[in-house]
């Protein structure tokens, strides 16, 4: 099943203590997604080389998007989490002690249409994180909970505000971090899949249920098992100098109720007195893009050559997302121009936040 014409997706690796080896599971398929199998490979090092074992349908059923979960019981039992039956039903099956195959199906969420699964265990409760099926387009990812992997599972709930569609991402893996977790998501670009990126956010359990924390810049203390979101300085787009065909927009969804639209095609906005100290900074651009396709915006710092910042569609002209970009700022005041020298329209700029 493995060849340059076939598909390997969503690899997950577990360490099997009994055999002292790493076991990789992946979605193994043909180019038209007709095979719907899992594949298994093993290695003595997490970085390989891996020896391919086989591809198969778990318990004879389809498997497309899949994940793995290793429980903390005394047997270190592992489970396959997978979209099955043409993505209509979601299943959980126990692996054998070698982690080479499945032995028993322990749960099925019928007609759930779930994919991209992950499980986090907190205080004896299991939390399933997954998206629904919408191709390469993002949707609001959900969580379910149960006291046992065999269920019964709770009804679904959002891990983030529904309108932001999981901040334009799809769950890929959920890595435990102390009492919380790290949400590792795919930001798919449908028209240019090779340019798709990852987006990681804190998955916070302090309220008792998983909540995605929107943090442009954040850090992890692995020893303490904690995370910390950076605090930045905001500069409103409407406080800048508006040039050409750019227009001031008013809507309650914008920070301060204002944004600058019609950037590009001769429209610009210039932000003055953006403070720095001669170092690299992350600058998050908060914007709205009501198109169904991506836009982009030019960004020039202190008259330097422009860089092009991609702006995924936000799912509506009143939905705000952010994209961070790293730039050098001079000591003291800096000037940043958006929208110059571009023939296409950019997203509506709400504000920037400097970290």
Buried (B, 14 or more C-beta within 10 A) or exposed (E): BEEEEBBBEBBBBBEBEEBEBBBBBBBBBBEEBEBBBBBBBBBEEEEEEBEBBEBBBBBEBBBBBBBBBBBEEEEBBBBBBBBBBEBBBBBBBBBEEBBBBBEEBBBBBEEBBBBBBBBBBBEEBBBBBBBBBEEEBBBBBBBBBBEEBBBEBBEBEBBBEEBBBBBBBBBBBBBBBBEBBBBBBBBBBEEEEEEEEEBBBBBBBEEEBBBBBBBBBBEBEEEEEBBEBEEBEBBBBBBBEBBBBBEEBEBEBBBEEBBBBBBBBBBBBBBEEBBBEEEEBBBBBBBBBBEEEBBBBBBBBBEEEBBEBBBBBBBBBBBBBBBBBEBEBBEEEBBBBBBBEBEEBBBBBBBBBBB
